[in-house]
Amino acid sequence: MRKTMNVLSLGIEEWRFAVRKALPTGQKSGFWGVNNLWDLCALPEAVSVDVAVFHHSFSMRELRCAAEYIRRRWPEAVILVIGERAKQLDDPLYDHKANCEISVEDLARMIETLVAGKAGIRRSVRSGLSNVRG
């Protein structure tokens, strides 16, 4: 398991608190929370993101704009959308969806699984590139 995990939470303050609470306590985790698209764009350049967790309080337009921004700025980040709007999305901008009844424990497991899966894919790609070059 990785020693660090960088999580970005987009949505209302109560949601950000729940996401932060869901993060593993035994790991050093970077956490950023934003209320809206403007706050997202104002994050410092040094911020790194592994997983972006969207709350359903964002409008469909804000979800799309935020996801596009995240894909440009952090192309390897996994985007997870929670809530009713997740059912309406059929777009490659979003990696995973979950309903709004997800428990904090399930959210924590999902975040860990997504970050671990992302690391595994990255290792496979590097290995494949090494084989092609070799």
C-alpha positions as CSV (number, residue, x, y, z in Angstrom):
1,M,0.0,0.0,0.0
2,R,1.2,3.5,-0.8
3,K,2.4,5.7,2.0
4,T,0.8,8.8,0.6
5,M,-2.6,9.5,-1.0
6,N,-3.7,12.9,-2.3
7,V,-7.5,13.3,-2.3
8,L,-9.4,16.3,-3.6
9,S,-13.0,16.6,-2.5
10,L,-15.5,18.8,-4.4
11,G,-18.7,19.8,-2.8
12,I,-20.4,21.0,0.3
13,E,-18.5,21.3,3.6
14,E,-20.4,18.4,5.3
15,W,-19.3,16.2,2.4
16,R,-15.7,17.3,2.6
17,F,-15.7,16.4,6.3
18,A,-17.1,12.9,5.5
19,V,-14.5,12.4,2.8
20,R,-11.6,13.5,5.1
21,K,-13.0,11.2,7.8
22,A,-13.0,8.3,5.4
23,L,-9.3,8.6,4.6
24,P,-7.0,6.0,6.2
25,T,-5.6,7.2,9.5
26,G,-2.4,5.1,9.2
27,Q,-1.3,6.8,6.0
28,K,0.0,10.3,5.3
29,S,-2.8,11.8,3.1
30,G,-2.9,15.1,1.4
31,F,-6.4,16.5,1.4
32,W,-7.9,19.5,-0.4
33,G,-11.5,20.5,-0.3
34,V,-13.3,23.0,-2.6
35,N,-16.8,24.3,-2.8
36,N,-17.0,25.2,-6.4
37,L,-15.2,25.4,-9.8
38,W,-13.5,28.7,-8.9
39,D,-12.0,27.3,-5.8
40,L,-10.8,24.3,-7.8
41,C,-9.0,26.5,-10.3
42,A,-7.4,28.6,-7.5
43,L,-5.6,25.6,-6.0
44,P,-1.8,26.2,-5.8
45,E,0.3,24.7,-8.6
46,A,2.1,22.4,-6.2
47,V,-1.1,20.5,-5.3
48,S,-1.0,16.9,-6.5
49,V,-4.2,14.8,-6.8
50,D,-4.6,11.0,-7.0
51,V,-8.4,10.8,-6.5
52,A,-11.0,13.5,-7.0
53,V,-14.3,12.8,-5.2
54,F,-17.3,14.8,-6.5
55,H,-20.4,15.4,-4.4
56,H,-23.8,15.5,-6.2
57,S,-24.3,19.1,-5.1
58,F,-22.4,20.2,-8.2
59,S,-24.7,20.9,-11.2
60,M,-24.2,18.7,-14.3
61,R,-22.4,21.6,-16.0
62,E,-20.1,22.2,-13.0
63,L,-19.4,18.4,-12.9
64,R,-18.4,18.4,-16.5
65,C,-16.2,21.6,-16.3
66,A,-14.5,20.4,-13.1
67,A,-13.8,17.0,-14.6
68,E,-12.4,18.5,-17.7
69,Y,-10.2,20.8,-15.6
70,I,-9.0,17.8,-13.5
71,R,-8.2,15.7,-16.6
72,R,-6.1,18.6,-18.0
73,R,-4.3,19.4,-14.8
74,W,-3.9,16.0,-13.2
75,P,-4.4,13.5,-16.1
76,E,-3.7,10.5,-14.0
77,A,-6.2,11.3,-11.3
78,V,-9.1,9.0,-10.8
79,I,-12.5,10.8,-10.7
80,L,-15.2,9.4,-8.4
81,V,-18.8,10.8,-8.5
82,I,-21.1,10.2,-5.6
83,G,-24.8,10.8,-5.6
84,E,-27.9,11.0,-7.8
85,R,-26.1,12.7,-10.6
86,A,-23.8,9.7,-11.0
87,K,-26.6,7.7,-12.5
88,Q,-27.1,10.3,-15.2
89,L,-23.4,10.3,-16.3
90,D,-22.2,8.3,-19.2
91,D,-19.0,10.1,-19.9
92,P,-15.3,9.0,-20.2
93,L,-14.4,12.0,-17.9
94,Y,-15.5,10.1,-14.9
95,D,-13.9,6.8,-13.8
96,H,-16.2,5.6,-11.1
97,K,-19.7,6.3,-9.8
98,A,-21.4,5.4,-6.5
99,N,-24.8,6.2,-5.0
100,C,-25.2,8.8,-2.2
101,E,-26.0,6.1,0.4
102,I,-22.4,4.9,0.4
103,S,-21.0,4.6,3.9
104,V,-17.9,6.3,5.1
105,E,-16.2,2.9,5.5
106,D,-17.2,1.9,1.9
107,L,-16.0,5.3,0.6
108,A,-12.6,4.7,2.4
109,R,-12.2,1.3,0.8
110,M,-13.2,2.6,-2.6
111,I,-10.7,5.4,-2.4
112,E,-7.9,3.0,-1.4
113,T,-8.8,0.5,-4.1
114,L,-8.9,3.3,-6.8
115,V,-5.5,4.6,-5.7
116,A,-4.0,1.1,-5.6
117,G,-5.5,0.3,-9.0
118,K,-4.1,3.4,-10.5
119,A,-0.6,2.5,-9.2
120,G,-0.9,-1.0,-10.7
121,I,-1.8,0.4,-14.1
122,R,1.1,2.8,-14.0
123,R,3.5,-0.1,-13.2
124,S,2.1,-2.2,-16.0
125,V,2.4,0.7,-18.5
126,R,6.0,1.3,-17.4
127,S,6.8,-2.4,-17.7
128,G,5.3,-2.6,-21.2
129,L,7.3,0.4,-22.3
130,S,10.5,-1.1,-21.0
131,N,9.8,-4.3,-22.9
132,V,9.2,-2.4,-26.1
133,R,12.4,-0.4,-25.7
134,G,14.5,-3.5,-24.7
